[in-house]
């Protein structure tokens, strides 16, 4: 009934409908112009090796400037509505291609040879960072240092603000080159971190709405149900797609369009399946991307492989750039609650502490299980700590909290998150290059580090690690070593059983080795120049 009332004026008022269409055209035109400007500006900045303003920061800045001008000029409401940051639009249309491309572009051997460390940082570390941030914010409220929030809402804030976005760091790694071990850790942690943060936030939101009958144990159980269920859904869809493309006989020239269309639809099928089952679509589509790249991709024809790789890279690049523009514009247009500056200041301090507890605590645990030549150096841990910028995921979850939490509480969290995102993306993002150079983890000075273990990221390395004859030191360290041995066993299981069953490779890794070798050679090849030589 209400929809009929909303539609009927547009039907009986052709002039009003025409005005709305014109406003929509102007709004979309402005968005396209900002996208073009962002890509051109990013190219110019990269070409002149100006790393003080990364591409993500430039996109956010463009959105902030245009949004501020629109706010000052009293732009028509009908045009401004096209720039409002809708969390549904973000989660349903912008985020899925970005997350899928993250999983799809993972290099299997660097990722899985560091799988134990990546899972430790992204799952255990994100959980630790969320709890530390939430508890410190709660204690700060009790001590009257900042605006006081209930414990569950503090944990929701800790969950959403623990979502990192190291796009700036990764872009500098690609431009200047880095140790591929560090690159895999930063990239792998960022991929799984978003999924973990969303799962934690939704679990805490559910606990808040059913607070009377929940205890801590049930919270953990609910989180594991969501995360494991979503991961299983994504892996299941990925394996199904691999079998379909293996036996359907689509890898012929006249069926290339059908082959590409089906491949493109499977990720969204995975996402919507998880959402329909009240699970996390982000977790599901991430693991669908990993499985489809490892198994389904090799069942495609050569032309289809080239097309889907280019297609998903294009879509994710557009979505990622648009997200930062979209976010900057909305930050400038939204009403913010700046009455609690103490909450913002102490939140920034607390997330720095929580990030340190995450990285250095998990780094210590990982190093307990690694032989001497494979330990994560302190410089890499500092780079990983510094790369924990906050971005679009934290902003979108904070915007959602405005609707999930009582009036005033959600607005305070949203304002604090906005300030943290702008500060980290613009200020810390701009100083990232200098910081990474000071740590000597990028540039020509670090070329020789590739020989320390990570260049041999294949099953042979995993086997040699199994045979490492070092004293365990403790029962706990022995258990950690057994976990790494199980990772080696998974590599053998994949090579001997999963790959022959789901692909037509029959366990032949030669093609993948060539791809991996090209990837490992590409990173040192890009190390031309030094940050000291910025124009």
N, C-alpha and C positions, 0 to 999 in steps of 0.2 A: 504494500500500500504506500509506504513511504517512498519507494523507488518511483512509483507512478507520479507522485507529487513533485519529485525532483525533476523528472524527465519532461513533464507536461509543459512547463514554461518555455523550455528550449524549443518544443514543437510549435507552440503558438506565438513564439517571438523569433522570427527568422533573423531580425537584426541583431538580437542578443546572441543567437547561435553563431552568426557570422563574426561577431566581435570576439567570441571565445575561440573560434578557429584561428583568427588573426593573432590573438595573444599566444595561442599554442605555437603558431609558426614562428613568431618572434622569439619565444622562449627557447625553442629547439635550435633556431639559428644562432642565438647567443651561445648555447652549449657547444655547438659545432665550432664556432669561432674560437672559443676558449680551448677546445681540444687541439685545433690546428696550431694555435699560438703556443700551447704547452709543448707539443711535439717539436715544433721549430726551435723554440727556446732551449729545450733539452738537448737537441742536436748541436746548437751553437755552443752551449756550455761544455758538452763533451768534446767537441772539436778543438776548443781552446783550452782544454784541460783545466777548467775552472771548477774545482771541487768544493768550493765554499758554498755553492748553491746547487745541491743535487737536483735531479729531475723531479723527484717526488716533492721536494721543498718548493721548487718553482711552480708546480701545479697547484699546490696548496696556497701559495702566495697569490697566484692569479685569481683563484676563487675568492680569497679574502678581499682583494682589491676590488674586483667586480661587484662582490656582494656589498662591500662598504659603499661603493658609489651608488648602487641601486637603493640602498637604505637611505642615503642622504637625499637622493633625487626623488624620493616618494614614487617609485615605479609602481605602475598599476598592479593591484592585487592579483588580477588574472594572470599576469606574466610572472609574478613572483612565486605563485603556487607551483610553477613548473620547476622551480629550483629547490623546493623544500625537500629535505633529506628524509625520505620515507624508509623506515627500517625494513618494511616488507619488500620494497623494490630492491634494497641493498642485498638482503638475504636470498631472495628468489632469483634475481637476474644478474647482479653484478658480482657477487661473491662466488657462486658455483664455478664459473669458468676460470677464475683466478686460482681457486683451491685445486680444481682438477688439473690445471696446467702445472701447478706445483708438484703434484704427485706424478703426473705424466712425464715431467722433465727430469725427474730424479735419475741419476746414473745408478743402476742397481748395485754394482760392486762397491763403489765408495760408500753408498748408503748402508748396505747390509753388512759390510765389514766393520762399520762403526755403529751398527744398529743398537748394540747394548748401551753405548754412550749417549746416542741420540734419544733413545727411549728414557734413559735416566734423566737427562736434562729436560726433556719436553713433558714427560708425564709426572715423575716424582718431583722434579724441579719446579714445574708450574704449580703443582699442588702445594709445595712448601712456600713458594712466593705468594700464592693466594692467601694461605692461612696466616703467614707472617704479616702481610699487609693488612688483612682484615683485623687481626688481633691488635696490632699496633694502633690502627685507627680507632678501635673500640677503647683501648686503654687511654689514648689521647683524649677521647671524649670524657672518660671518667675523671681524668685529671684536669679537665676544663682548659685543655690546650687548644681544642678545636670543637667544631659543631658536633654534638653528641648524636649518634645513631644507634639503633638496636644492633645486637651482635650479628644476627642473621643478615641484616642489611649491610653491615660492615664487611662480612664475608662475601656478599654479592659484589660489593665494590672491589674487594681484593681479587675476585675471580675475573671481573671484566677488565681491570687495569693490568692484569698479568698477561694479557694478549699482546705479544710483541710484533713489530713489523720492521724487520731489518733490511727493507728494500734498498735503502741508501748504502748500507755496508756492502751488500751483495753486488750492487752496481759498481762500486769502487773496486771490489775484488775482481770483477770481470774486466774492468778497464786497465788496472795496473798489474793484475796477477797476484796470486796468493798461494800459500801452501794448500793443496787440495784437501788435506786432512781438515784444516780449519774451515775451509769453504763448505765441506760436507757437514760439519758439526753445526755451523750457523744456519745453513739452508735447511738441514734436516730438522733441527730444533724448531725453526720458524714454521715449518709445514705442519708438524704435529701439535705445536703450541696453540695455534688458533682453535683446532678441534678440541683440545683439552680445555681451553678457557670457556668455550661455548658450553661444553658439557657440564663444567663446574657451575657456571652461572645459572643454567637451567635447573640443575639439581638444587642449588641454594634457593632459587625462586620457588621451586616446588615445596621445599622444606618450609619456607616462610608462609605459604598458603595453607599448609597442613601442619603447623608447628605443634599442635597439641599432641599428636600421636607419633611424633618422630623422635628417634634418638640418633646418636652419632653413628652407631653401627648400621642403622637403616639408611642413613645418608650415604655411607660408603657403598652399601649394597645397591642402592638406586643409581649411584653414579656408575658403578661397574656394569649394571644392566644396560644403561644408556650407551656407554662407550663400547663395550664388547658387542652388544647387539647391533650397533651402527657399523662397527668394523666388520662384523660377520655379514651383514647385508651388502656392504660394499664389495667385499671379497667374493661373495656368492654371485653378485651381478657380473663382476669382472671375469670369473671363471666361466659363467654361462656364455658371455660374449665370446670368450676364447674358443669354446667348443662349437658355437654357432659358426664362427668364421672359419674354423678348421674343416668342418664337415659339410657346410652349405655349398661349397664350390663357387664362391662369389668372386674369387681372384682372377677373373677374366676381363678382357678389355671392355666388352659391351655391358658389363654389370658394375663398372667402376662407380657410377653415380649412386646406385643402390648400396654398394658396399660402404661408401663414405657417409651416406645418410644414416644407415644403421649404426655405424660407429659413433657418429655425433650424438645420436639419440640415447645411447646406453648410459652415459654419465648422468643425464637429467632423469632418466628412469630410476637410477640408483638413488639420486637425491630425493625425488618425490616419494619413492618407496619408503625410505627411512622416515621422512616427515609424516607420511600417512600412518606409520606404525608408532608415532610419538617418540621417535628416536632422533638422532642428530644427522641431518642431511649432509652437513659439512664433513663429519667424520666418515660417512659412507662414501661420498664422492671422492674424498681424498684417497681412500684405499682402492676404490674402483680405478682411479687414475694410475696408481702404482701397479695393480694387477694387469690392467689393460696394456700398459706400456711393456710389461715384462713378458706377457703371454699373447694377448690378442694382436698386438701390433705386428708381430712377426708372421701372422697368418694373413695379413693384407698383401695385396699386390704392390709392386714398387711405386706405381703412380699414386695409389691411395695412401701409402705411407708418407710420401712427400706432401700430399694435400692435407691430411689430418694434422701433421706436425705444424705446417704453416698456419692452418686455420686456427688451431687452439692457441698458438703463440700470438696471432693477430688479435683474437677475441680477448685474451687475457690482458694484453698490452692496452687495448682500448678501455677495458673495464677498469684496470688499475689506475690509469691516468684520470679517467672520468671520476673515479671514487675520490681522489684527492681534490680535484676541482670542485666536485659536488660537496665535499666535506667543508672546504674552505668557504664556499658561498654560504652554506647553511650556518656556519659558525658566525659569520658576519651578520646574518639576518635574524638569528634566534635571539630570544630574550634570555639573558643570563642573570644568575643570582650572585652578585659580587659582594654580598654582605658578609660572607664567611671566608675572608682571605686567609685566615689562620688554617682553615681546613685544606685549602689549596697548598699552602706552604708546607705544612707537615705531611700531607699526602705525598708530595714530591720527595721529601726526605725519607719517608717510610718505604716508598717503592724502590729507592736506591739501595736501602738496607736489605729489602726482601730480594732484590735481584742478586745482590752479593751473596746472600745465604743460599740462593738457588744455584748459582754458577760455581762458587768456590766449594760449597758443601758437596754438590754432586760431582764436581771435578775430583775431590778427594776420594770419594767412593769409587769412581771409575778408575783412578790411578792405582787403587788397591788391587784391582783385578788385572792390571796390565803389566807386562814385563817392562824393564827399564827403558828400552828403546822405543816403547809405544806409549809412554806416559804423556798426558796432555801437558805441555809446558805452561808455566804461569803466564807467559805473554799471550798465549792463545786463550787462556781463561779470562784474562783482562779484556781482550778483544771481544770475546763472547759476552762478557758483562756489559761492555760499552755499546754493543750492538742491539741492546734491548730497547729500541725505540718503541713508542706507542703510536698506533696508527688507526686505520679505518675500523678495524674490528672492535677495538676498545670504544671508539666513538659511537658505533652503531649499537653496541650493547648498552652504553650509557644513555643513549637516546631512548632505547627500549625501557630502561629503568624508570624513566619519567612516567611511563604509563603503568609500570609494575608496582611502583612504590607510592606511598602517600605524598600528597602535595607538599612541596618544600624539601623533602628528603631526596626524591629523585632529581629535582632541579639542582640541588646542591652537588650531588654526585655528577650530574651532567656538566655543570660549570667547571668543576675540578678536573674532570676528564678532558674537557675542551682545552683548558689551560695547559695540562700536561702534554696533550698531543701537539699543540702549537709549539710549546717550548722544546720538546724533544725533536720534532721534525725539522723545525727551522734552525734552532740554535745548536743543539747537539749534532743533528744531521750535518750541518755545515762544518763542524769541527772534526767530523769523523775521520776524514782523510789525514789530517795532521796527527790525530791520536794514533791511527793505525801505523803511520810512518814512524812515530816515536817508539812504538812497540816493535818495529821492524818485522811486521807480518805482511807487508805489501812491498812491491817494487823490486828492483834489481838485486838489492842486498840480500834477498831471501831466496834466491834461485836454488842454492845448494840444498835447501831443506827438503826437496822432493825425494831425496834418496833415503830419508829416514822412515822407512816402513810403509809409507802410504802409496808410493808408486807401485808397490806390489800388492794392490788390493784385489786379490782374486782368491780362488779356492786354495791355491798353493800356500798363500800366506796363512790362511786359516788353519791349514794342516800343520804348518811349522809352529804356529802358536799352541796347538794342542800338545806338541812335543816339548814345549818349553819346560826345561827342568830347573825350575827355581823353587825355593822353599816357600810354602804357603803362608807361613807366619802365624796364621790363626785359622780357626774353623770358619769364621765369617769370610775371610779371603778365599778359602777353598770353595765355598759356595758360590762366590762371585766368579771364580775361574770355571766352575762347572756350568754356570750360565753362559759364559762365552764359548765353552765347548759345545753346548747345545746349539749355539748359532752356527758353528762350523758344521754340525750334523745337519742343520737345516739346509745349508749350502749344498751338501752332498745329496740330500733328499730332493732338492729342487732340480739338481743337475741330472740325477739318475731316474727320477720318477715323474715329477710335476711337469718339467719342460717337455719330455717326450709325450706325455699324455695330453697336454693342453695345446701343444704347438706341433708343427710339422718339422721341427729342427732335430728331433731324436737325440737331444742332449748335446748337439754340436754348438759350442759357444764361440766358434771362430768369428762369426759376423759380429757378435756382441763384443768380443775382444778387440776387434778392429775399431769399433765405434768408441769403446772405452779408451783405447790407446790414443785415438784422435782427440778425445776430450782432455786427457791428461796432458797431451802435448800442447793443447790450445791455450791453457792457462799461463804457462811460462812464456809462450810466444807473445802474449799481449803485454808483457812487462817491458814496455819501451818508455824510457824516461823515468823521472822520479818526481815526487810531489814538490821537491825543491825547484823543479824546472817549470813551475806553472807560469804561464805568460803574465 
